[in-house]
Amino acid sequence: MRKPTERDALWLSAIGCILTVLAALIVQAAPTRLIDGITVMPTWPLMAIFLWSGLRPQFMPPVAVFAIGLAQDLLTGAPMGVWALSYLIAIAVFRFRGEDGMPRDLPPVFARFAATLLLAHAIAFAAGSFALEQMADLQPLIIEIVATILMFPLIAYLVLRRRRGGRSGFIGG
């Protein structure tokens, strides 16, 4: 039987997971524009899914990943199922497995996330092109990939730094 503090930490982590995923979806739906109307927005939901599936895999079952993708499709106006399919396949391929789960060092986490990001966007491009019956616009996806690659190390560093002290941190342990 778990100690009461362990159960409380589990509930806090679950609430943290839900809040971070909701915040990621809301921020994703409210893009920022640069000069000339170029939308620059990292793929926040994928970052949240990837980090939570590595830190607390029980919080990110395939149904949750699919639901987050559908919610993103709905909020951003993408064809329904495009991001849901791409997130589900990318996380299934590149999710950390094993007893140790996600390593505590940034380079292997970043490398695996970059592969996840590239696969998810390739699937989204293919599925979006299929759904639209024409080639999807590649420029927004490339900008999104670059913005996400530039933002992820900071987010991952903060999460992994919080986790390094012990396995009982707020976000992952």
Backbone torsions as a table, in degrees:
resi	resn	phi	psi	omega
1	MET	NA	140.6	-178.5
2	ARG	-79.0	152.2	174.3
3	LYS	-70.1	153.7	179.3
4	PRO	-57.8	-35.2	-179.7
5	THR	-68.3	-32.3	177.4
6	GLU	-68.2	-40.1	177.8
7	ARG	-65.5	-40.0	177.9
8	ASP	-64.0	-41.2	179.0
9	ALA	-64.4	-35.7	178.1
10	LEU	-65.1	-43.3	178.2
11	TRP	-65.3	-40.8	177.3
12	LEU	-62.6	-40.7	177.9
13	SER	-65.6	-40.2	178.5
14	ALA	-63.3	-43.5	177.7
15	ILE	-65.2	-40.5	176.8
16	GLY	-61.5	-40.0	178.0
17	CYS	-62.6	-48.9	-179.3
18	ILE	-61.4	-44.7	-178.8
19	LEU	-66.7	-40.2	179.8
20	THR	-69.0	-37.2	178.0
21	VAL	-67.5	-42.9	177.7
22	LEU	-63.0	-43.6	177.7
23	ALA	-62.0	-40.9	179.0
24	ALA	-62.9	-41.6	179.0
25	LEU	-66.6	-40.7	-179.9
26	ILE	-67.1	-44.3	179.3
27	VAL	-66.1	-37.1	178.6
28	GLN	-63.7	-34.3	-178.0
29	ALA	-78.7	-12.8	-179.5
30	ALA	-114.9	76.4	-174.5
31	PRO	-69.1	154.0	175.2
32	THR	-100.8	145.5	-178.2
33	ARG	-114.1	142.2	171.6
34	LEU	-96.6	-174.1	175.6
35	ILE	-60.2	147.6	-177.6
36	ASP	71.9	12.9	173.9
37	GLY	74.8	17.0	177.9
38	ILE	-77.0	126.3	179.8
39	THR	-85.9	125.6	179.0
40	VAL	-119.4	112.4	179.2
41	MET	-151.4	121.3	174.3
42	PRO	-64.7	162.4	178.7
43	THR	-84.0	78.2	-176.3
44	TRP	-59.9	-44.6	-179.0
45	PRO	-60.4	-37.9	178.8
46	LEU	-66.1	-38.0	176.4
47	MET	-60.8	-45.7	-179.9
48	ALA	-64.1	-44.7	179.5
49	ILE	-61.1	-47.2	-177.2
50	PHE	-62.3	-48.1	-177.4
51	LEU	-67.3	-44.1	-179.7
52	TRP	-69.4	-33.8	178.9
53	SER	-71.1	-22.0	175.1
54	GLY	-85.9	-36.3	-176.6
55	LEU	-84.6	-45.0	179.9
56	ARG	-134.8	79.0	-175.1
57	PRO	-57.7	-27.2	-179.2
58	GLN	-67.3	-18.2	178.3
59	PHE	-85.1	-12.3	-177.2
60	MET	-125.5	63.5	173.8
61	PRO	-70.2	164.8	-179.0
62	PRO	-54.7	-34.5	179.4
63	VAL	-64.2	-39.9	179.0
64	ALA	-67.5	-41.9	178.5
65	VAL	-61.8	-43.8	178.8
66	PHE	-63.7	-42.5	179.8
67	ALA	-64.7	-39.2	177.7
68	ILE	-63.9	-42.6	177.3
69	GLY	-62.7	-42.2	177.3
70	LEU	-63.8	-40.2	178.0
71	ALA	-63.2	-39.6	177.2
72	GLN	-65.3	-41.6	177.1
73	ASP	-58.4	-44.2	-178.6
74	LEU	-66.5	-44.3	-176.7
75	LEU	-73.4	-30.8	-175.9
76	THR	-98.8	-7.3	179.0
77	GLY	81.5	15.4	176.7
78	ALA	-74.7	158.5	174.5
79	PRO	-57.0	134.8	-175.2
80	MET	-59.5	129.5	176.1
81	GLY	97.9	-12.0	-177.1
82	VAL	-64.2	-56.2	-179.2
83	TRP	-73.1	-31.3	177.2
84	ALA	-61.4	-47.5	178.2
85	LEU	-64.0	-45.6	-176.5
86	SER	-66.6	-41.0	178.1
87	TYR	-65.7	-43.0	-177.5
88	LEU	-61.9	-47.0	-179.4
89	ILE	-69.3	-45.0	-177.4
90	ALA	-63.3	-42.6	179.5
91	ILE	-70.2	-36.3	177.9
92	ALA	-63.5	-35.9	-178.8
93	VAL	-77.5	-43.5	-169.8
94	PHE	-109.1	10.1	179.1
95	ARG	-65.2	141.7	175.9
96	PHE	-69.2	135.4	-179.1
97	ARG	-126.1	169.8	176.4
98	GLY	101.4	176.6	-177.6
99	GLU	-67.5	-38.0	-175.8
100	ASP	-77.8	-25.2	-179.6
101	GLY	68.6	-138.8	-176.7
102	MET	-72.8	132.7	176.4
103	PRO	-68.3	166.2	-178.0
104	ARG	-96.2	-0.5	179.4
105	ASP	-98.4	143.4	-175.3
106	LEU	-69.7	-41.9	-174.9
107	PRO	-57.2	-47.2	178.9
108	PRO	-68.0	-32.7	177.3
109	VAL	-66.9	-43.7	179.6
110	PHE	-64.2	-42.2	-179.9
111	ALA	-62.5	-44.1	180.0
112	ARG	-68.7	-37.2	177.5
113	PHE	-65.8	-40.7	178.9
114	ALA	-60.2	-41.9	177.4
115	ALA	-65.0	-41.6	177.3
116	THR	-60.8	-45.1	-179.4
117	LEU	-62.1	-46.2	-179.6
118	LEU	-64.3	-42.2	178.0
119	LEU	-64.9	-44.6	-179.5
120	ALA	-61.0	-43.1	-179.3
121	HIS	-72.2	-33.6	175.7
122	ALA	-64.6	-42.6	178.1
123	ILE	-66.8	-41.4	178.6
124	ALA	-62.5	-40.3	178.1
125	PHE	-63.4	-46.7	-179.4
126	ALA	-65.4	-46.1	-179.5
127	ALA	-67.6	-39.1	177.7
128	GLY	-65.3	-41.1	177.0
129	SER	-63.3	-40.7	177.9
130	PHE	-65.0	-43.6	-178.4
131	ALA	-67.9	-35.7	-178.8
132	LEU	-84.9	-10.2	-177.4
133	GLU	60.3	27.6	174.0
134	GLN	-161.0	166.4	-179.0
135	MET	-64.0	128.5	176.9
136	ALA	-71.3	158.3	179.3
137	ASP	-72.4	121.4	-175.2
138	LEU	-83.6	-26.4	-176.1
139	GLN	-58.5	-48.3	179.7
140	PRO	-61.7	-35.3	178.7
141	LEU	-67.7	-39.7	178.7
142	ILE	-66.0	-42.7	177.9
143	ILE	-62.8	-40.6	178.6
144	GLU	-64.6	-40.0	177.6
145	ILE	-62.6	-47.5	-178.9
146	VAL	-63.2	-45.1	179.6
147	ALA	-62.5	-39.0	-179.9
148	THR	-69.4	-42.8	178.7
149	ILE	-61.9	-36.7	179.6
150	LEU	-74.0	-31.0	-176.2
151	MET	-88.7	-31.4	-173.0
152	PHE	-58.8	-42.4	-178.5
153	PRO	-57.2	-37.3	178.8
154	LEU	-65.8	-48.0	-179.9
155	ILE	-62.8	-46.5	-179.3
156	ALA	-65.0	-38.6	178.2
157	TYR	-61.3	-44.4	180.0
158	LEU	-64.2	-41.0	179.9
159	VAL	-68.3	-46.2	-178.7
160	LEU	-70.1	-34.2	176.7
161	ARG	-63.4	-41.5	178.7
162	ARG	-64.4	-31.4	-176.3
163	ARG	-83.3	-22.5	-173.8
164	ARG	-62.7	-36.2	-175.6
165	GLY	-61.6	-28.1	-178.6
166	GLY	175.3	177.5	-177.6
167	ARG	-90.9	11.0	-177.4
168	SER	-112.2	26.0	-179.8
169	GLY	-71.1	170.1	-177.7
170	PHE	-60.9	-45.0	-172.6
171	ILE	-96.1	-18.8	-178.5
172	GLY	-155.6	48.0	176.0
173	GLY	-138.9	NA	NA
